Amino acid sequence: MTTFALIGAGPGLGAAVARRFGRQGFDIALISRSRPRLDTLVAQLGEDGITARGFAADVLDPATLDAALDAASSTLGPIEVMQYSPVPHKDFMKPLLETTAADLEGPFAFSVRGPVTAVRNVLPGMRELGRGTMLFVNGGSAVQPHAERAGTSIAFAAESAYAHLLHDQLAPDGVHVAQLIIPGAITAGDARKDPDVLAGLLWDIHRERTGFRHFAEPLES
């Protein structure tokens, strides 16, 4: 059995995606800073008959993220699918003209150093399997920058560029890299942005393996 590693596990989209991939036969590695949150999610997934384990790590600390991914593959099996979707910190979203160079250090660590750390960890295992999927989930500011959310706009654009380069570079290795853009808030009951709907979309992206960028709904012009 192979593993779905979810970096940024939480009770909304994260739980829905973990449940969707778990029902498709993947073991689930949940990675988050919060041990109580992880324990709750593991228990909930277990009630659905899904094998899941929690691994505490902070994406701002590469050593903990590396250790969590190593433990996940050792405990559950090789990582075939990795999703990077932690929720950005609120202080990454200052207005542009109030944003200093120092203010960008956190967003870049979160949206660039974290993904690079994760990719370098899981890629050798995917190459050994001969297949793999890397899913990057971002808000609309990744492609439509917003002056009131400068840090995430700039850092998401860098993450997007990195992921797009990976998409082109890794296709010959059987590793599909894709990005899902979710404009606005994830909303329970919404026809396009309900967590279960988005989880289904991410499953389809993994299964169909076509194209790099996908949208939960069209961006407003």
C-alpha positions, 0 to 999 in steps of 0.5 A, a space after each residue: 500500500 502507498 501513502 497520501 501525505 497531507 501537509 497542512 492537515 486540518 478539519 476542513 479541506 484537509 479532512 475531506 481530502 484525507 477521507 477521499 483518498 483514504 476511501 480510494 485505498 491510500 494510507 494517510 499521513 497527516 502533517 500539522 503543527 498541532 498534535 491535538 488536531 492530528 489526534 482528532 483527525 486520526 480518530 475520525 478517519 479511523 471511524 471510517 475504516 481509514 488507516 491514518 497517522 499524525 506527524 507533528 511538524 512546522 513547515 517553517 522548520 525544514 528539519 521537522 518537516 523532513 523528519 515527519 515525511 521520513 517517519 510517514 514513509 517508514 510507518 505507512 509506506 512509500 509516499 505516492 501522493 503529496 499535497 501541500 496546502 497549509 493555511 498561511 499565517 494572517 500576518 503574511 497579509 499586510 498591505 503592499 506599502 506596509 510590507 517590508 523586506 523582513 515581512 516577506 521572510 515568513 511568506 517565502 519560508 512558508 510558500 517556497 522553502 516548505 514546498 522545496 523541502 517537501 519535494 526533495 524528500 518525497 521525490 526519490 520515493 516517487 521515482 522509485 515507485 515509477 509514479 507519483 502526484 504532487 498537489 499544490 493548493 493556493 488561493 486566488 492571489 497566486 495568479 491574481 495578486 492583491 495589494 492588501 495581501 502582499 506577502 501571500 501574493 508574492 510568495 504564492 506566485 513564487 510557489 506557483 512558478 516552482 510547481 510549474 517548473 516541476 510539472 514540466 521537469 518531472 513528467 518524464 519520470 511519471 510524476 504529475 505536478 498540479 496546482 489547484 487555485 481556490 478563489 475566496 473562502 472554502 465554504 460548506 454547502 457551496 456548489 464549487 467550494 464545499 470541502 467535499 467538492 474540492 476533495 473530489 476535484 483534487 482526486 480527479 486531478 490526481 487520477 486524470 493527470 492532465 494539465 498544471 493549473 486548475 480552478 475551483 471556480 473562475 476568477 473574477 476579472 
